[in-house]
Structure formats: C-alpha cells, structure tokens
Amino acid sequence: QRLCFPSQKPKSELVRTSLRLLTSSAYRLQSECRKALPAEPSPAPDMQLVTQQVIQCAYDIAKAAKQLVTITTKENNN
C-alpha cells in the first residue's frame, strides 16, 4: 500500500523532514515484514535481526509522528 499526503507541499522544512522520515520508515517497515515471510525455497531469515529492524522502523515512525504533532500544535497555537 502507498502512503498519501496532501499534494500541497508543506512550507515548513521541519514538517517536510518529519514526513520524509515517516514515509521512509513505513516503506522500510513493510520491507522488513516481508522478510519475515520468505518464499519457501529461500533460506529462513535471521528473525532476531528482522525483529530488531522492525522495532527500529516502528520507533522511527513514532518519532516522526510525534515531531509532526509537536510542530503542528505549535503552528496552530501561533
């Protein structure tokens, strides 16, 4: 699935940076989750490594989301 954001480019560089982190982390998360379900003929993945990568991706997504909430809250209060 593809993440979609409004077509209007955000004016704030902080918002653009947070959106880039959010989307790149979501794509990485999708990729890491696919590794956990390999095709039958391929060797089994290192599940400990995959799990660590999934946790890191989830952390990065949460971090980006928090940045966006913080930025937009400050902008709305000004």
MOGI-V758738 format. One record per residue. RES is the residue in three letters. SS is DSSP state (a for helix, b for strand, c for the rest). PSI is psi in degrees with one decimal (none if undefined). Layout:
res,ss,psi
RES,SS,PSI
RES,SS,PSI
This chain:
res,ss,psi
GLN,c,153.6
ARG,c,136.3
LEU,c,136.6
CYS,c,137.4
PHE,c,162.0
PRO,c,145.3
SER,c,-20.2
GLN,c,127.6
LYS,c,127.4
PRO,c,142.6
LYS,c,-32.2
SER,c,129.4
GLU,a,-34.9
LEU,a,-39.3
VAL,a,-44.9
ARG,a,-42.3
THR,a,-44.1
SER,a,-40.6
LEU,a,-38.4
ARG,a,-43.7
LEU,a,-42.2
LEU,a,-48.9
THR,a,-42.3
SER,a,-38.2
SER,a,-36.9
ALA,a,-41.6
TYR,a,-40.4
ARG,a,-40.7
LEU,a,-44.9
GLN,a,-44.2
SER,a,-44.8
GLU,a,-38.8
CYS,a,-36.0
ARG,a,-34.3
LYS,a,-29.4
ALA,c,-17.4
LEU,c,69.3
PRO,c,160.6
ALA,c,153.2
GLU,c,-47.7
PRO,c,-19.1
SER,c,157.5
PRO,c,152.4
ALA,c,139.3
PRO,c,160.0
ASP,c,97.5
MET,a,-29.8
GLN,a,-41.5
LEU,a,-45.0
VAL,a,-43.1
THR,a,-42.8
GLN,a,-41.0
GLN,a,-40.6
VAL,a,-43.5
ILE,a,-43.8
GLN,a,-42.5
CYS,a,-44.3
ALA,a,-39.9
TYR,a,-45.9
ASP,a,-37.4
ILE,a,-45.3
ALA,a,-40.3
LYS,a,-46.3
ALA,a,-41.6
ALA,a,-41.8
LYS,a,-42.1
GLN,a,-44.2
LEU,a,-43.2
VAL,a,-44.9
THR,a,-46.2
ILE,a,-49.7
THR,a,-32.7
THR,a,-44.7
LYS,a,-42.3
GLU,a,-37.8
ASN,a,-24.7
ASN,a,-9.5
ASN,c,none
